[in-house]
Amino acid sequence: MTTQPCMIEGCANQGYAPAGTGIVCKEHFADFVTWRRKTGGKTLFRKYNGMTMAERDATVAEWKNTLAQ
C-alpha cells in the first residue's frame, strides 16, 4: 500500500500497486492484469517482469488508452 492516489484520471482511490512508473488502485490493478493476460497471453504476462521501466510505461499507456474508450 502507498499513500499516493491512483494515476488514472478521475479515480480518487488510494494507490495499491505499481503500473510502470505510476501507481494504480486495487480495482485498476486488477483490470490492468486482466488486460495484460488477454492481450498477450502468458507470454506478455511473464515478459512484463523482465521489461525496463520505459517498456512497462509504454505497456501501461497502451492499457490506459483502452480505459478512455
Distance bins in CASP14 RR format, pairs under 12 A and 6 or more apart:
PFRMAT RR
TARGET T0000
AUTHOR 0000-0000-0000
RMODE 2
METHOD distances of the structure
MODEL  1
1 13 0 0 0 0 0 1 0 0 0 0 0
1 14 1 0 0 1 0 0 0 0 0 0 0
1 15 1 0 0 1 0 0 0 0 0 0 0
1 16 1 0 0 1 0 0 0 0 0 0 0
1 17 0 0 0 0 1 0 0 0 0 0 0
1 18 0 0 0 0 0 1 0 0 0 0 0
1 23 0 0 0 0 1 0 0 0 0 0 0
1 25 0 0 0 0 0 1 0 0 0 0 0
1 26 0 0 0 0 1 0 0 0 0 0 0
1 29 0 0 0 0 0 1 0 0 0 0 0
2 13 0 0 0 0 0 1 0 0 0 0 0
2 14 1 0 0 1 0 0 0 0 0 0 0
2 15 1 0 1 0 0 0 0 0 0 0 0
2 16 1 0 0 1 0 0 0 0 0 0 0
2 17 0 0 0 0 1 0 0 0 0 0 0
2 18 0 0 0 0 1 0 0 0 0 0 0
2 19 0 0 0 0 0 1 0 0 0 0 0
2 22 0 0 0 0 1 0 0 0 0 0 0
2 23 1 0 1 0 0 0 0 0 0 0 0
2 24 0 0 0 0 0 1 0 0 0 0 0
2 25 0 0 0 0 0 1 0 0 0 0 0
2 26 0 0 0 0 0 1 0 0 0 0 0
2 29 0 0 0 0 0 1 0 0 0 0 0
3 14 1 0 0 1 0 0 0 0 0 0 0
3 15 1 0 0 1 0 0 0 0 0 0 0
3 16 0 0 0 0 0 1 0 0 0 0 0
3 23 0 0 0 0 1 0 0 0 0 0 0
4 11 0 0 0 0 0 1 0 0 0 0 0
4 13 0 0 0 0 0 1 0 0 0 0 0
4 14 1 0 0 1 0 0 0 0 0 0 0
4 15 1 0 1 0 0 0 0 0 0 0 0
4 16 0 0 0 0 1 0 0 0 0 0 0
4 17 0 0 0 0 0 1 0 0 0 0 0
4 18 0 0 0 0 1 0 0 0 0 0 0
4 19 0 0 0 0 0 1 0 0 0 0 0
4 21 0 0 0 0 0 1 0 0 0 0 0
4 22 0 0 0 0 1 0 0 0 0 0 0
4 23 1 0 1 0 0 0 0 0 0 0 0
4 24 0 0 0 0 1 0 0 0 0 0 0
4 25 0 0 0 0 1 0 0 0 0 0 0
5 11 1 0 0 1 0 0 0 0 0 0 0
5 12 1 0 0 1 0 0 0 0 0 0 0
5 13 1 0 0 1 0 0 0 0 0 0 0
5 14 1 0 0 1 0 0 0 0 0 0 0
5 15 1 0 0 1 0 0 0 0 0 0 0
5 16 0 0 0 0 0 1 0 0 0 0 0
5 22 0 0 0 0 0 1 0 0 0 0 0
5 23 1 0 0 1 0 0 0 0 0 0 0
5 24 0 0 0 0 1 0 0 0 0 0 0
5 25 1 0 0 1 0 0 0 0 0 0 0
5 28 0 0 0 0 0 1 0 0 0 0 0
6 12 1 0 0 1 0 0 0 0 0 0 0
6 13 1 0 1 0 0 0 0 0 0 0 0
6 14 1 0 0 1 0 0 0 0 0 0 0
6 15 1 0 1 0 0 0 0 0 0 0 0
6 16 1 0 0 1 0 0 0 0 0 0 0
6 17 0 0 0 0 0 1 0 0 0 0 0
6 18 0 0 0 0 0 1 0 0 0 0 0
6 19 0 0 0 0 1 0 0 0 0 0 0
6 22 0 0 0 0 1 0 0 0 0 0 0
6 23 1 0 0 1 0 0 0 0 0 0 0
6 24 1 0 1 0 0 0 0 0 0 0 0
6 25 1 1 0 0 0 0 0 0 0 0 0
6 26 0 0 0 0 1 0 0 0 0 0 0
6 27 0 0 0 0 1 0 0 0 0 0 0
6 28 1 0 1 0 0 0 0 0 0 0 0
6 29 0 0 0 0 1 0 0 0 0 0 0
6 31 0 0 0 0 0 1 0 0 0 0 0
6 32 0 0 0 0 0 1 0 0 0 0 0
6 64 0 0 0 0 0 1 0 0 0 0 0
6 67 0 0 0 0 0 1 0 0 0 0 0
7 13 0 0 0 0 0 1 0 0 0 0 0
7 14 0 0 0 0 0 1 0 0 0 0 0
7 15 0 0 0 0 1 0 0 0 0 0 0
7 16 0 0 0 0 0 1 0 0 0 0 0
7 17 0 0 0 0 0 1 0 0 0 0 0
7 18 0 0 0 0 1 0 0 0 0 0 0
7 19 1 0 0 1 0 0 0 0 0 0 0
7 20 0 0 0 0 1 0 0 0 0 0 0
7 21 0 0 0 0 1 0 0 0 0 0 0
7 22 1 0 1 0 0 0 0 0 0 0 0
7 23 1 0 1 0 0 0 0 0 0 0 0
7 24 1 0 0 1 0 0 0 0 0 0 0
7 25 0 0 0 0 1 0 0 0 0 0 0
7 28 0 0 0 0 1 0 0 0 0 0 0
7 29 0 0 0 0 0 1 0 0 0 0 0
7 32 0 0 0 0 0 1 0 0 0 0 0
7 57 0 0 0 0 0 1 0 0 0 0 0
7 60 0 0 0 0 1 0 0 0 0 0 0
7 61 0 0 0 0 0 1 0 0 0 0 0
7 63 0 0 0 0 0 1 0 0 0 0 0
7 64 0 0 0 0 1 0 0 0 0 0 0
7 67 0 0 0 0 0 1 0 0 0 0 0
8 15 0 0 0 0 0 1 0 0 0 0 0
8 16 0 0 0 0 0 1 0 0 0 0 0
8 19 0 0 0 0 1 0 0 0 0 0 0
8 22 0 0 0 0 1 0 0 0 0 0 0
8 23 0 0 0 0 1 0 0 0 0 0 0
8 24 1 0 0 1 0 0 0 0 0 0 0
8 25 1 0 0 1 0 0 0 0 0 0 0
8 26 0 0 0 0 0 1 0 0 0 0 0
8 27 0 0 0 0 1 0 0 0 0 0 0
8 28 1 0 1 0 0 0 0 0 0 0 0
8 29 0 0 0 0 0 1 0 0 0 0 0
8 31 0 0 0 0 1 0 0 0 0 0 0
8 32 0 0 0 0 1 0 0 0 0 0 0
8 60 0 0 0 0 0 1 0 0 0 0 0
8 61 0 0 0 0 0 1 0 0 0 0 0
8 63 0 0 0 0 0 1 0 0 0 0 0
8 64 1 0 0 1 0 0 0 0 0 0 0
8 65 0 0 0 0 0 1 0 0 0 0 0
8 66 0 0 0 0 0 1 0 0 0 0 0
8 67 1 0 0 1 0 0 0 0 0 0 0
8 68 0 0 0 0 0 1 0 0 0 0 0
9 24 0 0 0 0 0 1 0 0 0 0 0
9 28 0 0 0 0 0 1 0 0 0 0 0
9 64 0 0 0 0 1 0 0 0 0 0 0
9 67 0 0 0 0 1 0 0 0 0 0 0
9 68 0 0 0 0 1 0 0 0 0 0 0
10 25 0 0 0 0 0 1 0 0 0 0 0
10 28 0 0 0 0 0 1 0 0 0 0 0
10 67 0 0 0 0 0 1 0 0 0 0 0
10 68 0 0 0 0 0 1 0 0 0 0 0
11 23 0 0 0 0 0 1 0 0 0 0 0
11 24 0 0 0 0 1 0 0 0 0 0 0
11 25 1 0 1 0 0 0 0 0 0 0 0
11 26 0 0 0 0 0 1 0 0 0 0 0
11 27 0 0 0 0 1 0 0 0 0 0 0
11 28 1 0 0 1 0 0 0 0 0 0 0
11 29 0 0 0 0 0 1 0 0 0 0 0
11 31 0 0 0 0 0 1 0 0 0 0 0
11 64 0 0 0 0 0 1 0 0 0 0 0
11 67 0 0 0 0 1 0 0 0 0 0 0
12 25 0 0 0 0 1 0 0 0 0 0 0
12 27 0 0 0 0 0 1 0 0 0 0 0
12 28 0 0 0 0 0 1 0 0 0 0 0
13 23 0 0 0 0 0 1 0 0 0 0 0
13 24 0 0 0 0 1 0 0 0 0 0 0
13 25 1 1 0 0 0 0 0 0 0 0 0
13 26 1 0 0 1 0 0 0 0 0 0 0
13 27 1 0 0 1 0 0 0 0 0 0 0
13 28 1 0 0 1 0 0 0 0 0 0 0
13 29 0 0 0 0 0 1 0 0 0 0 0
13 30 0 0 0 0 0 1 0 0 0 0 0
14 23 0 0 0 0 1 0 0 0 0 0 0
14 24 0 0 0 0 0 1 0 0 0 0 0
14 25 1 0 0 1 0 0 0 0 0 0 0
14 26 0 0 0 0 1 0 0 0 0 0 0
14 27 0 0 0 0 0 1 0 0 0 0 0
14 28 0 0 0 0 0 1 0 0 0 0 0
14 29 0 0 0 0 0 1 0 0 0 0 0
15 22 0 0 0 0 1 0 0 0 0 0 0
15 23 1 0 1 0 0 0 0 0 0 0 0
15 24 1 0 0 1 0 0 0 0 0 0 0
15 25 1 0 1 0 0 0 0 0 0 0 0
15 26 1 0 0 1 0 0 0 0 0 0 0
15 27 0 0 0 0 0 1 0 0 0 0 0
15 28 0 0 0 0 1 0 0 0 0 0 0
15 29 0 0 0 0 1 0 0 0 0 0 0
16 22 0 0 0 0 0 1 0 0 0 0 0
16 23 1 0 0 1 0 0 0 0 0 0 0
16 24 1 0 0 1 0 0 0 0 0 0 0
16 25 1 0 1 0 0 0 0 0 0 0 0
16 26 1 0 1 0 0 0 0 0 0 0 0
16 27 0 0 0 0 1 0 0 0 0 0 0
16 28 0 0 0 0 1 0 0 0 0 0 0
16 29 1 0 1 0 0 0 0 0 0 0 0
16 30 0 0 0 0 1 0 0 0 0 0 0
16 31 0 0 0 0 0 1 0 0 0 0 0
16 32 0 0 0 0 0 1 0 0 0 0 0
16 33 0 0 0 0 0 1 0 0 0 0 0
17 23 1 0 0 1 0 0 0 0 0 0 0
17 24 1 0 0 1 0 0 0 0 0 0 0
17 25 0 0 0 0 1 0 0 0 0 0 0
17 26 1 0 0 1 0 0 0 0 0 0 0
17 27 0 0 0 0 0 1 0 0 0 0 0
17 28 0 0 0 0 1 0 0 0 0 0 0
17 29 1 0 1 0 0 0 0 0 0 0 0
17 30 0 0 0 0 1 0 0 0 0 0 0
17 31 0 0 0 0 0 1 0 0 0 0 0
17 32 0 0 0 0 1 0 0 0 0 0 0
17 33 0 0 0 0 1 0 0 0 0 0 0
17 60 0 0 0 0 0 1 0 0 0 0 0
18 24 1 0 0 1 0 0 0 0 0 0 0
18 25 0 0 0 0 0 1 0 0 0 0 0
18 28 0 0 0 0 0 1 0 0 0 0 0
18 29 0 0 0 0 1 0 0 0 0 0 0
18 32 0 0 0 0 0 1 0 0 0 0 0
18 33 0 0 0 0 0 1 0 0 0 0 0
18 48 0 0 0 0 0 1 0 0 0 0 0
18 53 0 0 0 0 1 0 0 0 0 0 0
18 56 0 0 0 0 1 0 0 0 0 0 0
18 57 0 0 0 0 0 1 0 0 0 0 0
18 60 0 0 0 0 1 0 0 0 0 0 0
19 25 0 0 0 0 0 1 0 0 0 0 0
19 26 0 0 0 0 0 1 0 0 0 0 0
19 28 1 0 0 1 0 0 0 0 0 0 0
19 29 1 0 0 1 0 0 0 0 0 0 0
19 30 0 0 0 0 0 1 0 0 0 0 0
19 31 0 0 0 0 0 1 0 0 0 0 0
19 32 1 0 1 0 0 0 0 0 0 0 0
19 33 0 0 0 0 1 0 0 0 0 0 0
19 35 0 0 0 0 0 1 0 0 0 0 0
19 36 0 0 0 0 0 1 0 0 0 0 0
19 48 0 0 0 0 0 1 0 0 0 0 0
19 51 0 0 0 0 0 1 0 0 0 0 0
19 53 0 0 0 0 0 1 0 0 0 0 0
19 56 1 0 0 1 0 0 0 0 0 0 0
19 57 0 0 0 0 1 0 0 0 0 0 0
19 58 0 0 0 0 0 1 0 0 0 0 0
19 59 0 0 0 0 1 0 0 0 0 0 0
19 60 1 0 1 0 0 0 0 0 0 0 0
19 61 0 0 0 0 0 1 0 0 0 0 0
19 62 0 0 0 0 0 1 0 0 0 0 0
19 63 1 0 0 1 0 0 0 0 0 0 0
19 64 0 0 0 0 1 0 0 0 0 0 0
19 67 0 0 0 0 0 1 0 0 0 0 0
20 29 0 0 0 0 0 1 0 0 0 0 0
20 32 0 0 0 0 1 0 0 0 0 0 0
20 36 0 0 0 0 0 1 0 0 0 0 0
20 48 0 0 0 0 1 0 0 0 0 0 0
20 49 0 0 0 0 0 1 0 0 0 0 0
20 51 0 0 0 0 1 0 0 0 0 0 0
20 52 0 0 0 0 1 0 0 0 0 0 0
20 53 1 0 0 1 0 0 0 0 0 0 0
20 54 0 0 0 0 1 0 0 0 0 0 0
20 55 0 0 0 0 1 0 0 0 0 0 0
20 56 1 1 0 0 0 0 0 0 0 0 0
20 57 1 0 1 0 0 0 0 0 0 0 0
20 58 0 0 0 0 1 0 0 0 0 0 0
20 59 1 0 0 1 0 0 0 0 0 0 0
20 60 1 0 1 0 0 0 0 0 0 0 0
20 61 0 0 0 0 1 0 0 0 0 0 0
20 62 0 0 0 0 0 1 0 0 0 0 0
20 63 0 0 0 0 0 1 0 0 0 0 0
20 64 0 0 0 0 0 1 0 0 0 0 0
21 51 0 0 0 0 0 1 0 0 0 0 0
21 52 0 0 0 0 0 1 0 0 0 0 0
21 53 1 0 1 0 0 0 0 0 0 0 0
21 54 0 0 0 0 1 0 0 0 0 0 0
21 55 0 0 0 0 0 1 0 0 0 0 0
21 56 1 0 0 1 0 0 0 0 0 0 0
21 57 1 0 1 0 0 0 0 0 0 0 0
21 58 0 0 0 0 0 1 0 0 0 0 0
21 59 0 0 0 0 0 1 0 0 0 0 0
21 60 0 0 0 0 1 0 0 0 0 0 0
21 61 0 0 0 0 0 1 0 0 0 0 0
22 28 0 0 0 0 0 1 0 0 0 0 0
22 29 0 0 0 0 0 1 0 0 0 0 0
22 32 0 0 0 0 0 1 0 0 0 0 0
22 53 0 0 0 0 1 0 0 0 0 0 0
22 56 0 0 0 0 1 0 0 0 0 0 0
22 57 0 0 0 0 1 0 0 0 0 0 0
22 60 1 0 0 1 0 0 0 0 0 0 0
22 61 0 0 0 0 0 1 0 0 0 0 0
22 64 0 0 0 0 0 1 0 0 0 0 0
23 29 0 0 0 0 1 0 0 0 0 0 0
23 32 0 0 0 0 0 1 0 0 0 0 0
23 60 0 0 0 0 0 1 0 0 0 0 0
24 30 0 0 0 0 1 0 0 0 0 0 0
24 31 0 0 0 0 1 0 0 0 0 0 0
24 32 1 0 0 1 0 0 0 0 0 0 0
24 33 0 0 0 0 0 1 0 0 0 0 0
24 35 0 0 0 0 0 1 0 0 0 0 0
24 60 0 0 0 0 1 0 0 0 0 0 0
24 63 0 0 0 0 1 0 0 0 0 0 0
24 64 0 0 0 0 1 0 0 0 0 0 0
24 67 0 0 0 0 0 1 0 0 0 0 0
25 31 0 0 0 0 1 0 0 0 0 0 0
25 32 0 0 0 0 0 1 0 0 0 0 0
26 32 0 0 0 0 0 1 0 0 0 0 0
26 33 0 0 0 0 0 1 0 0 0 0 0
27 33 0 0 0 0 0 1 0 0 0 0 0
27 34 0 0 0 0 0 1 0 0 0 0 0
27 67 0 0 0 0 0 1 0 0 0 0 0
28 34 0 0 0 0 0 1 0 0 0 0 0
28 35 0 0 0 0 0 1 0 0 0 0 0
28 60 0 0 0 0 0 1 0 0 0 0 0
28 63 0 0 0 0 1 0 0 0 0 0 0
28 64 0 0 0 0 1 0 0 0 0 0 0
28 66 0 0 0 0 0 1 0 0 0 0 0
28 67 0 0 0 0 1 0 0 0 0 0 0
29 35 0 0 0 0 0 1 0 0 0 0 0
29 36 0 0 0 0 0 1 0 0 0 0 0
29 60 0 0 0 0 0 1 0 0 0 0 0
29 63 0 0 0 0 0 1 0 0 0 0 0
30 36 0 0 0 0 0 1 0 0 0 0 0
30 37 0 0 0 0 0 1 0 0 0 0 0
31 37 0 0 0 0 0 1 0 0 0 0 0
31 38 0 0 0 0 0 1 0 0 0 0 0
31 60 0 0 0 0 0 1 0 0 0 0 0
31 63 0 0 0 0 1 0 0 0 0 0 0
31 64 0 0 0 0 0 1 0 0 0 0 0
31 66 0 0 0 0 1 0 0 0 0 0 0
31 67 1 0 0 1 0 0 0 0 0 0 0
32 38 0 0 0 0 0 1 0 0 0 0 0
32 39 0 0 0 0 0 1 0 0 0 0 0
32 44 0 0 0 0 0 1 0 0 0 0 0
32 45 0 0 0 0 0 1 0 0 0 0 0
32 48 0 0 0 0 0 1 0 0 0 0 0
32 56 0 0 0 0 0 1 0 0 0 0 0
32 59 0 0 0 0 1 0 0 0 0 0 0
32 60 1 0 0 1 0 0 0 0 0 0 0
32 61 0 0 0 0 0 1 0 0 0 0 0
32 62 0 0 0 0 0 1 0 0 0 0 0
32 63 1 0 1 0 0 0 0 0 0 0 0
32 64 0 0 0 0 1 0 0 0 0 0 0
32 66 0 0 0 0 1 0 0 0 0 0 0
32 67 0 0 0 0 1 0 0 0 0 0 0
33 39 0 0 0 0 0 1 0 0 0 0 0
33 40 0 0 0 0 0 1 0 0 0 0 0
33 41 0 0 0 0 0 1 0 0 0 0 0
33 44 0 0 0 0 0 1 0 0 0 0 0
33 45 1 0 0 1 0 0 0 0 0 0 0
33 48 0 0 0 0 1 0 0 0 0 0 0
33 59 0 0 0 0 0 1 0 0 0 0 0
33 60 0 0 0 0 0 1 0 0 0 0 0
33 63 0 0 0 0 1 0 0 0 0 0 0
34 40 0 0 0 0 0 1 0 0 0 0 0
34 41 0 0 0 0 0 1 0 0 0 0 0
34 45 0 0 0 0 0 1 0 0 0 0 0
34 63 0 0 0 0 1 0 0 0 0 0 0
34 66 0 0 0 0 0 1 0 0 0 0 0
35 41 0 0 0 0 0 1 0 0 0 0 0
35 44 0 0 0 0 1 0 0 0 0 0 0
35 45 0 0 0 0 0 1 0 0 0 0 0
35 48 0 0 0 0 0 1 0 0 0 0 0
35 59 0 0 0 0 1 0 0 0 0 0 0
35 60 0 0 0 0 0 1 0 0 0 0 0
35 62 0 0 0 0 1 0 0 0 0 0 0
35 63 1 0 1 0 0 0 0 0 0 0 0
35 64 0 0 0 0 1 0 0 0 0 0 0
35 65 0 0 0 0 0 1 0 0 0 0 0
35 66 1 0 0 1 0 0 0 0 0 0 0
35 67 0 0 0 0 1 0 0 0 0 0 0
36 42 0 0 0 0 1 0 0 0 0 0 0
36 43 0 0 0 0 0 1 0 0 0 0 0
36 44 1 0 1 0 0 0 0 0 0 0 0
36 45 1 0 1 0 0 0 0 0 0 0 0
36 46 0 0 0 0 0 1 0 0 0 0 0
36 47 0 0 0 0 1 0 0 0 0 0 0
36 48 1 0 0 1 0 0 0 0 0 0 0
36 49 0 0 0 0 0 1 0 0 0 0 0
36 51 0 0 0 0 0 1 0 0 0 0 0
36 56 0 0 0 0 0 1 0 0 0 0 0
36 59 1 0 0 1 0 0 0 0 0 0 0
36 60 0 0 0 0 1 0 0 0 0 0 0
36 62 0 0 0 0 1 0 0 0 0 0 0
36 63 1 0 0 1 0 0 0 0 0 0 0
36 66 0 0 0 0 0 1 0 0 0 0 0
37 43 0 0 0 0 0 1 0 0 0 0 0
37 44 1 0 0 1 0 0 0 0 0 0 0
37 45 1 0 1 0 0 0 0 0 0 0 0
37 46 0 0 0 0 0 1 0 0 0 0 0
37 47 0 0 0 0 0 1 0 0 0 0 0
37 48 0 0 0 0 0 1 0 0 0 0 0
37 63 0 0 0 0 0 1 0 0 0 0 0
38 44 0 0 0 0 1 0 0 0 0 0 0
38 45 0 0 0 0 1 0 0 0 0 0 0
38 63 0 0 0 0 0 1 0 0 0 0 0
38 66 0 0 0 0 0 1 0 0 0 0 0
39 45 0 0 0 0 1 0 0 0 0 0 0
39 47 0 0 0 0 0 1 0 0 0 0 0
39 48 0 0 0 0 0 1 0 0 0 0 0
39 59 0 0 0 0 1 0 0 0 0 0 0
39 62 0 0 0 0 1 0 0 0 0 0 0
39 63 0 0 0 0 1 0 0 0 0 0 0
39 65 0 0 0 0 0 1 0 0 0 0 0
39 66 0 0 0 0 1 0 0 0 0 0 0
40 46 0 0 0 0 1 0 0 0 0 0 0
40 47 0 0 0 0 1 0 0 0 0 0 0
40 48 0 0 0 0 1 0 0 0 0 0 0
40 59 0 0 0 0 0 1 0 0 0 0 0
40 62 0 0 0 0 0 1 0 0 0 0 0
40 63 0 0 0 0 0 1 0 0 0 0 0
41 47 0 0 0 0 1 0 0 0 0 0 0
41 48 0 0 0 0 0 1 0 0 0 0 0
42 48 0 0 0 0 0 1 0 0 0 0 0
42 49 0 0 0 0 0 1 0 0 0 0 0
43 49 0 0 0 0 0 1 0 0 0 0 0
44 50 0 0 0 0 0 1 0 0 0 0 0
44 51 0 0 0 0 1 0 0 0 0 0 0
44 55 0 0 0 0 0 1 0 0 0 0 0
44 56 0 0 0 0 0 1 0 0 0 0 0
44 59 1 0 0 1 0 0 0 0 0 0 0
44 62 0 0 0 0 0 1 0 0 0 0 0
44 63 0 0 0 0 0 1 0 0 0 0 0
45 51 0 0 0 0 0 1 0 0 0 0 0
45 59 0 0 0 0 0 1 0 0 0 0 0
47 55 0 0 0 0 1 0 0 0 0 0 0
47 56 0 0 0 0 0 1 0 0 0 0 0
47 59 0 0 0 0 1 0 0 0 0 0 0
48 55 0 0 0 0 1 0 0 0 0 0 0
48 56 1 0 0 1 0 0 0 0 0 0 0
48 57 0 0 0 0 0 1 0 0 0 0 0
48 58 0 0 0 0 0 1 0 0 0 0 0
48 59 1 0 0 1 0 0 0 0 0 0 0
48 60 0 0 0 0 1 0 0 0 0 0 0
48 63 0 0 0 0 0 1 0 0 0 0 0
49 55 0 0 0 0 0 1 0 0 0 0 0
49 56 0 0 0 0 1 0 0 0 0 0 0
49 59 0 0 0 0 0 1 0 0 0 0 0
50 56 0 0 0 0 1 0 0 0 0 0 0
50 59 0 0 0 0 0 1 0 0 0 0 0
51 57 0 0 0 0 1 0 0 0 0 0 0
51 58 0 0 0 0 1 0 0 0 0 0 0
51 59 1 0 0 1 0 0 0 0 0 0 0
51 60 0 0 0 0 0 1 0 0 0 0 0
52 58 0 0 0 0 1 0 0 0 0 0 0
52 59 0 0 0 0 0 1 0 0 0 0 0
53 59 0 0 0 0 0 1 0 0 0 0 0
53 60 0 0 0 0 1 0 0 0 0 0 0
54 60 0 0 0 0 0 1 0 0 0 0 0
54 61 0 0 0 0 0 1 0 0 0 0 0
55 61 0 0 0 0 0 1 0 0 0 0 0
55 62 0 0 0 0 0 1 0 0 0 0 0
56 62 0 0 0 0 0 1 0 0 0 0 0
56 63 0 0 0 0 0 1 0 0 0 0 0
57 63 0 0 0 0 0 1 0 0 0 0 0
57 64 0 0 0 0 0 1 0 0 0 0 0
58 64 0 0 0 0 0 1 0 0 0 0 0
58 65 0 0 0 0 0 1 0 0 0 0 0
59 65 0 0 0 0 0 1 0 0 0 0 0
59 66 0 0 0 0 0 1 0 0 0 0 0
60 66 0 0 0 0 0 1 0 0 0 0 0
60 67 0 0 0 0 0 1 0 0 0 0 0
61 67 0 0 0 0 0 1 0 0 0 0 0
61 68 0 0 0 0 0 1 0 0 0 0 0
62 68 0 0 0 0 0 1 0 0 0 0 0
62 69 0 0 0 0 0 1 0 0 0 0 0
63 69 0 0 0 0 0 1 0 0 0 0 0
END
